[in-house]
């Protein structure tokens, strides 16, 4: 199963439609769950409060991949190989974590089994959900040696 834990609600309809489409496509390959954690009002404890919401949705048995600018960059093929290897190694529950607008608290980063970076740039967390789902879908297409229709 693939789970995505993300801070904040999706506000724009076009993001919601894209997320629904990729979730539907992914359902042919794996179970998919998306958990939304409320984004907190900006103050000195914002990241800490968001971390509490994130961490309470992670089980000890889950392999956790956080999305972080300072994480390791992979190609699409590299991500596919990585996901495939995790499954071969018996990690049946893979959880991706997308932080809020201020990023992730260190407690979430410490819980990560792997830190993944999509770019040195910062993306809106709503758009990042779409990008992540698309790349996970692409990964399964690569793993299954199926053509990817652009």
Secondary structure, DSSP 4 states (H G I P E B T S, - for coil): -EEEEEES----HHHHHHHHHHHHHHTTTS-EEEEEEPPPPSSTTHHHHHHHHHHTT--TTSEEEEEEEEEEE--HHHHHHHHHHHHHTT---EEEEE-BTTB--HHHHHH-SEEEES-SS---HHHHHHHHHHHHHHHHHHHTT-----
